Amino acid sequence: REDQLISEMQETETIVSLCPLIGARFGYALANGTVGIYERSNRNWRIKSRSIAIVLQAYDVDGDGVDELVTGWSNGKVDIRSDRNGEVIFKDSLNSSVAGIVKADYRVPGENLLICCSNEGEVRGFKFSEQGVNAAAANLYKDQQEAIRDLAQKKQALLLEHQNIQDAIEKIKKPGNEQNKAIALDPAAEIPANTEIQTILTVEQNRNDSPAHIAIRMKTSNHTIIRVVTLFAEGLFKGECLVVHPATNQVRENIVVPIIPPRDAPVDLHLQIFVGLKSSTLYHVFELARPLPMFSMYLLTENSPEGEPKGFISFTINERIPRVLVWINHHFLLAQEYAPNTPSLFVTFLAVRNNEKLIIKMQNTGQITIRTDDMELAGNIVQSLGKFLNIEVLQTAGDFPQELETLQKVFSHIEEYQTVRQRISSDMAEHANIIRSFLIRAEDSRLIGDITAMKRHYLDLLNLNRDLINGYKIRCTNHEELMKNLRYLNQMVQKAGNLRIGKFKTITINQCRSAIKTNNAQLLIKSIKTGNV
């Protein structure tokens, strides 16, 4: 009651488990095998596994007073990770999938044990104390893991160097390569030392069979070619990775990779680009990182009074226009820095997903007007601008005719579905009483030997049962439609809350919920428009 949304974080998959930790930190697990820790609204670390995390638990392994994160996995593995960096401190494995992990004083010595249970009934307890075997094993395992990691890196480097030398020797042995012996032994001579990769991000509109997308254009600085491109990005690709491998006859010094962000959110793109000559068998890997701004699917266009969106949100802030310009340059994907030399701000973007306009205006007085027919987009802009300018409290007013008209229709549909639901429920209750009556009559007819009457009653009973089944199907369909409209109603309340910041956001959400509870559509629309009643 009177709850307030303090912060909101977006993840790429369904959240399957949450676990509170010391302070303002908590652990989380996703359905795709991701496990990590947030501190307030900032993610400290995350890891991704092929298995699925079943359960999370907090437990102090090393006795420092700070809980580590214990994870039970679908493959039976149990690992304990540092809350600071996600490093594995201790691990064990059960014979089947982990069903649950608890901490309890099982042996009554006044000390909690870590107890793990599997799906097949296996129960295993761990005691981590200063004199405990598991604590010593955990510390030893940590030291061993660090040593193994260092040795593995050295091994990988030596294996790669060995492979390069073997390839160079094979090249030398081929006839006609005697004059290239000096070059063949030097893998770095495969491409010029001054080779660079130029990357450009551009917004592309919908053309022919190509949907709107962001084009990542990569080009080498010389005659070398790009053989493979690997992209890593959270929430953009299935498995968070995309590999582009052109056919041999299509390999060139440049390549274009299209990506389509499913929603407005900032993303860090990590690229691995394999570069070499056309005859190369070994390739140099260039690793680059490019940030994708939150509003990357919006194309800067010329200002025009024609076709302006009817929806808008208006508010006043105590900031100068140059600060808002800095926000625009940071949060939109622009070919060059946007810096108009005008006393007021008037900028137009085209949402390439649906070809609708987004207009941002600002006067010297600090009044900002955002014109768009998408309430969710307007809310995202308000929240992003507020976070960038450190605005803690902001009241706004606006109108979104298209979405509010749809909301009014949904509100009336909900009333109709609830009326139909009540009528169907009463009809089913009435039919149940009639079935009881028919069943008694049929049994009475059977007992007195009136088979004809018994058949007639059972036939009526069969027809009535069919009516009940049909009524149940109608009720299920009606329930699905009712839930669909209620979800839409809840989404609209969240959108209305995102149009404000701080206490005004909480007030708007509470007023919208009160209007829904009293079945008052006009009060709901007024609360969305003004944020108060």
N, C-alpha and C positions, 0 to 999 in steps of 0.2 A: 504494500500500500504506500502511496506517495513515493514510489521508487523513482530514481533518477538514473538515466543512462550516462555513466561517467566516461566510458571509452568503448570503442568498437574496433575490432580487428578482423580482417578478412583472411581466411585460409582457403586452400585449393581443394579440400575434400571435406567429407562429413567428419565431424569430431566424434570420436568413439569413447574418449575418456579424458577426464580432467582431474588434477591432483593438486591441492594447496601445498605450498612450501613455506619456508620461513620468510617473514617480511612480506613484501608486495609481489612475490613471485609465485608462479604456478606452472605445473607441467601439463602438457597436452599430448594427445595421440590422435592421428587421423586414420581414416579407413584405407589409405594407400600405403601404410607402413611408416609414416613420418612421426617422429617423437621429438619434442623440444621443450624449451622453457621460455616463458615470457616474464619480464620484470616490468610491472605496470603494463604499458601498451607497447613496450619495445621487446622484440624477440632477441634473447641472448644467444641462443644456438638452436640448431635442429639437425637431426640425422634422418636418413631414409633407409629402410630395410625392405628386402623382398617379402619378409613375413609381416603379419599384421599384429600390432600391439593389442593385447586383450585387456590388460589391467595395468594401472599405474599405482604406485604406493610411495610414500615418503618415509625414509628411514635413515637414521644417523649411523653410518657405518664406522667412521674413524673416530667418533667420540669428541668431535670439535664443537658440538652443539648446533651444527647446521645439517639439516636433512639432505641426503642425496636422493636421486630419483631412481626408483626400482621399477623395472618394466618386465612384465610377463608376456611372452610372445606365443603366436599360434603354433610355432614349431617346437615348443617345449623349452625354449631358451629363457633363462632369467638373467638379466644383467643389471648392474648397479652403476650409474653414471654420475660423474661429478656435476653438481648443480652450476658450476662456474663455466665449464667449457664443454661438457658432454663427453669427457674422456671416460672410458670404461675402467672402473675400479675393481670390480669383481664380477664373475659370471659363472653360471652353472647351467646344467641342462637336465630337464625331466624327460621321461620316456614318451610323453604325449603333450598335447596342447595345454597350456596353463589355463586353469579355470578361475583361480583367484589367489590373491596375495594379501595377507593380513599381518598385523603386528600385535602381539598379545603376550601377557605374562603366563605362558603355558605351564612352566614348571614351578611357578610361584616362588622364584628367588628374588622378586622385586625388580626384575629386568625384562624388558620386552624382547621377544624373539621375533625373527622374520620367518613366517610360515607360508610355504607355497604349496598349492594343491593343483593337481592335474585333472583332466577330464576322466581319466581311467582310475581315479581314486588314490593316486600316489600323493603322499604328504611328506614334505621335507622341511625341516626347520633349520635355521641358521642363527648362530649366536655370534655377535660381533662385539667383543669387549677387548680391553687392553691386553688381558691375559688369554683371550680366546684364540683358538686355532684359526678360525675364519678371518679374524681381524689381521693376524699375522699373514695369512694367505692373501688377504686383500692387498696389504702393503707390498708383499713380495710380488704379487701379480702385477701391480701397478708399475713397479720397477722393471719387471721383466717385459711388460708391454712397451715401455719406452725404449728399452734396449732392442727389442725385436723390431720396433718401428724404424729405428735408426739403421739397423742392419738391413732391413728390407729395402730401404731407400738406396743404400749403398749397393745392394745386390742388383736392384733394378738398373741403376746407372752403369754398373759393370757389364750387365748382360746386354744392354743397349750398345755400349761401346764395343763389346765383343762381336755383336751382330754386324755392326757397321764395318769393322775390320774384316770380317769374313766376306761380306759383300764386296768390299774393295779388292780383296785378294782374288775373288772370282772374276772381277772385272779385269784385273791385271793379266790373269791367265789366258784371257781370250786373245786370239791372234789379232794383230793390228793395233793393239792398245799400248805398245811399249812406250810411245812418246807421252802417254797420259798417266804414267805410273805415279809421278809426283802429285798429280791432281787427284787421282783415284784414292790415294791413301788419306786424303783430307776431305771428310764428309762436308765440312763447311764450305768447300769450294763448289758444291752443287748449285748454289744460287749466289748472286752478288751480295756482298756484305751490306750494301746500302739499301737492300730491299725493304720496302715499307708497305703497309696495308692501309688504304684509305677507305673509311666507312662513312656512309651518308644514310640517314633515316629520312624518308619522305612519306607523306600521306597521299595515297592514291584513291581516286574515286572509283565507283562502280562503272566498269566498261565492258560491254559485250558479255562474255561468259565469266569475266573475272570480277569477283565481289570486291567491295571496298576493303582495303588492307593497308598495312604499313610495309613499305619496301625497304629492306636492308640492302643497300648497294655497296658491294666490296670490290676493290680494284687494287692490283699491285702497281708499284711505282715503276716497273720495267717490263721486260719481255717474259717474265716468269708467269706461270699459270696457277690457278686455284683448283686443286683437285677435289678436296672435300671440305665441307663446312659443318661444324657441329655447334648447335646452339643449346644452351642450358638456360631455362627461364621458369620461374615458379608460376604455375597456373596457366601457362600458355599452351603447352603441349602435353599429350598423354605420356606419362612417365617423366615429364619435365625435361625432355630432351628431343631434339630434332636433328637428324643427320641428312644433309643434302649432298648427293653423290652423282654429279652429272655423268652422262655416258661419255665414253672415250672420245668420240668425234665431236662432242659439244663442249669440251674443256677449253676455257679461254682465260685471259688475264683478269676478267671481271665476272661477277656473278650477282644475281638478284634473288633474294630470299623473301617471299611474302609471309607476313604473320598477321593474324587477326586476333587482337585482344578481345576476350569475351565480355569484359566490363571495364569501367573506368577505374583503374588502379595503377599505381606506380610499379614498375617491374625493372629488375636489373637483368640485362642481357649479358650472358657470358659466352663469348665466341672462341672457338678453336678452328683456325684456318690452316689447312695443309697446303703449303706452297712449294713448288719445285719447277723443274724444266719439263718439257713435253716428253723427254726421254728418261726422266728420273724414275728410279725405283724407291728412292728414299726422299722423304719430304720434311721440310722444316715446319714446325707447328708454331703459329703465332697465336698468342692468347690475348684477347681484348675484352674489355668490359664497357658496355654502353648503357646508360640509364634510359629507360623509356618513361617519359613523364605521365602523370595521371590522365590528363586529357589529350592523349596522343591521336585519337581518332577524330580530330576536329581540324578542318582546313581553314586557314585564314583567307577571307575573301573581301571583296570591296563592299563598302557600306552602301546600302540602298534602302530607301523607305518602303519599297515594294516587298510584299510578302513577309512583313514583320510578324513574329509570333504574337498571338493574343495573350498568352500566359506571361506573367511577370512576377517578380518579387522585388521589393524596394526596401532599403534600409539606409541608415546613416552611420558612418564611422568617423573616428577622429584620426584620419590618416591623410597623407598627401597622395596625389596621383602617381608620382614616381614610384612609390612603394607598391602600388597596385600593378604598375607596369613590370616591376621586378617579379611579382607573383605570376603574371601572365607569361613572361619569358621563361620561367622555371617550370611551369606546369602545363604548357602547351608545346606541341612539337612544331617549331617554326624553322623555316629555312634560314632566316637571319634574325637578328635581334629586332624586336618591335619597339621603336622609340619615336612616336609621332610628336611633332612640334606644334601642339595645339593647346589652348587653355583648358579644354575639357577632353575627356576620354570617350571615344566612340569606336568600338571594335566589333567586327562581325566574323563569326566562325560558321562553317558549314559542317554539321554532323554527318560524316560520310556513311554512317550505318543506315540512316533513314533519310538523308538529304534534307534535313530540317535545319533552320537557322538558330544560332545562339548569338545574342547581342548583349554586350556589356557596356553600360554607360556610367560615367562618373562625372560629377560636377566639382567645382572648386570648393563647394561647401561640404564635401564629403558624402553627398548622397549618391548611392549606387543603385542602379536599376539593372536587373538581369531579366532579359526577355527570352523565354523559351516555353514551349508547350509541354515539356517533360519536367514534371515536378521532382522526380528523382535526381535529374541532372542539376536542377536549381539547388536542391539540398546538398548535393556533393560539392558544388561550387561554394556555397555558404560555409560548409564545414572546412573545406580546404583553405579558403581565404581566412577564416577565423583562426585556424591553426597556424598559418604562416605569419599572420599579424599579431598573434598572441592575444586574441580577443576572447575574454572569458564569459561575457554576457552580451547577447545581441537579440533585440526584438525586431521582427520584420513584419511586413504586410504585403499581401499580393493576391493574385487571382489566377486560376488555371481553368478556364471555362470548359475545355474539352474533358479534362480528367474529372472535374467536379460534376459535370453532366453525367458521365459514366458512373460516378459514385452514387448519384441520386437514383439512377436506374438500378444499380446493384442493391441499394437500400430497399427499394420497393420490391425487388425480386426476393430478397431475404424474407420480407414480410409474407409474400405469397407462399414461399416454400415452407415457412413455419406454419401457416394456416393449413396448407395441404398435409403437412406432417401430422398435425393434430387430428384432422379429419380422417386420415388413413388409420391412425392409431385407434380412434373410436370405432371405425368400421371393423377393424380386426378384432377388437374386443367384443363387438356385437356378434360377429361371425363365430367367435369361439363359444359364445353362449348357445347359438343356434346349433353348432356341431354337437354340443353336449346333449341338447334336446333330441336331435336326430339319432344320435347313438343310443340313447335310452329307448326311443321308440323302436329302433331296429332290433335291439336285443329283446324287448318285450314281444315283438312279433315273432321272433325266433322261438321264444319259450312257449308261446301258445300255438305254434305250428303254422302261423300265417306266413308262408314262404313268399307269397306274392307281395304282401305289404313290406316284408323284410327287404326284398330286392329293391322295392321302390325307395325305401328310406336310405339304403346304402348307396343307391344311384344318386339321390339328392346329396348325400354326404360327399360323394366323389366330386360332384360338380361344385359344391361349396368349397371343398379342399383346393380345387383348381383356382377358384376365385381368390382364396387366401394366398396361394403361391404367386399369382399375378399381382395381387396387392402388395406382397412383400417385395417383389421386384421393383414395383413403382416406388415403394418407400425407400429402397436402397438407392435408386437413381436420384430421387429427390434429396436424400441425405448427402450424396456426393456433390450435387450441385449446390446445396446449402453450405457445405464445408468449403467448396471452391470460392463462393462469394464471401464467406466469413474471412477466409485467408486474404482475399483482395482487400477487404475492409481493414484488416489489421495492417497490411502493407501500406495502405493510405495513411493510417495513423502514424506509422513510423516515418513515412515521407514528410508528413506535416511537422513532426518533431524535428527532423533534420533541417528544416527551414529556419530554425532558431538555435541559439547557443546558450548553454548554461541553464539558469533557473527558468527561463522562458520556454526552453525545450520541454522541461518537466511539466510546466503548467499546461502547455498545449496538449501534450499526450494525455494528461489526466482529464482535461476538459473534453477531449474527443472520446475518451472511454466513458465518461459520464453521459455524454450525448447518446452514445450507442446503447448504454444501459437503459436510458429512458426512452429509447426508440424515437429520438428527435433528429430528423435528417437536417433540418434547417440550422439547428444549433451546431451540429457537426460541421457543416459547411462554413458557418461563420467562424468557428474555432480554427479551422484550417486557414481561412483567409487572413484573419487578424491576430490569431494567437491568444485572444481573450474574448470574453462574452460581454 
